[in-house]
Structures are given as C-alpha cells and as structure tokens.
C-alpha cells in the first residue's frame, strides 16, 4: 500500500466515524426531546437505588453496596476492595 492509498483509507475511516457520531448525536437529541432519555435515567436511578438498599440489607459495606449499585446501572467504577489505602 502506498501513501496515497493509505491516506484514502484513513480519510474513509474518519468519515465513517464522523457519520456514526452524527447519527448518535441525532439519536440523543431526539431522545432528549421526546423524554426517552429522562425516563431511562429515572429508571436506571431507581434500579441502582434498589440495588444499593438490597446490598446494604445483605450486610455489605456502604462502599461495596455503592459499587454493586453502580455496576448494576452500567457505571464502571473501581471496586472498593481493589483500592490502595
């Protein structure tokens, strides 16, 4: 592959990513306007809060319960037991 072919493929890939971002942007904009995004956040918050309370009730520490609630809601955080203190 020569430099020109490489640059053409590179430009195509960049354009593909730009198009994907445009589609995502329009989707998010539409979800905000029609209330779908707010409903998803509300539902996720309700589920995370329930998970948090259940974990506390099961005897987990506050940090552990928070971690499990975040994991359940799809939020990636570092586990409290893996932190250096």
Secondary structure, DSSP 8 states (H G I E B T S, - for coil): --HHHHHHHHHHHHHHHHHHHHHHHHHHHHHHHHTHHHHHHHHHHHHHHHHHHHHHHTT--HHHHHHHHHHHTT-----GGGS--
